[in-house]
Amino acid sequence: WHIDYLRKAQSTAARWITGAFRTSPIGGMEVLAALPPIRLHIEKLVSRTGLRANTLMASHPILAALPNPWICNHLAPDVAFPMGTG
C-alpha cells in the first residue's frame, strides 16, 4: 500500500476545505472538515468489500479471482479480511 500518498492527498484536501495554514495539525483539520482518518476509511471500505463478496453466489466469476480466504462464502461479518498495510 502507498497509504502515504492517500494521507498527503487527504491533508491537502482538509487544508483546502478549512483554509488552514500548511503548518496546522492534520488531525485538527480532519475534525473541522469532518473527514475520518484515511486508515479508518480504508478499513471501512475493505470491510464492506468483504461483506459484499460474501453475498455473492459460490459460482460467481469474481470469486475465482479472489484469494482463498474470500472464497468460502460463509465467513462471519466480524472476520478480518486480508489488507496490505505497508
N, C-alpha and C positions, 0 to 999 in steps of 0.2 A: 504494500500500500504506500501511496505517496500522500499520506494524510497531511503532511506539512503544506503542500500546495493548497489543499482544501482549507486548512486553517488560515493561511495567508489571504485567500480569497474571501473567506468569511470576515476576517478582521478588516479588510479593505471595505467590504460591504457595510459592516457595522459602523465604521468610521464615516462612510458616506451618508448613511441613514441618519446618524446622530449629529454630524457636523463637528465631530470631536477632533482634537489635535492628534498628531501622529504619536505623541508620547503618552496619550491616555491609555489606561489599563484596558486590555481587551475584554476581560471578564465584565467590567462595569459597562462597557459599550454594548456587549451582548445582552445584558439585562435591560438596558434602556431601549435597545432596538427589538426586544422580545425575540431574540434568536437563541435557540438552545445550543449548547456546546456541540461542535461538529462531531465529536466522538459519540455522544449520545444520539445524535440524529442518524449517524451511520448504523449504530446498534439497532435503532428502531427499524430502519429500512431492511436490515438483514433479518430481523425477527419477522417482519411482515412477509418478506420473500419466502422464508422457510414455511410459515403458516400457509401461504398461498400454494407452495409446491406440495404440501401435504394434502391439499384438497384436490389435486389432480388425479385422474384415473390412473391406475397402475400401467396402462398401455399407452399413456401419453408420450409423444416423441420427446418432449423436453426432459422427461425423467431419464431418458437414455443418455443425455449429455451431462447429467449431474453425477458427482461422486457418490460412492456407496452410502454414506450416512443420510443422504437425502432420499434414497430410493425406497426405503422400507415402507413409506407412505402410512405408517402407523405411529409416528412419533408424537409424544405428548406435547402440548403447546409450550411447556416450560423447559423443553430441551434446548440447550445452547447449540446454535448452528455454527459450523466452521467459518471463521473470518480471519483473514490475514491482518496482522497488526504491526507490520514492521516496515 
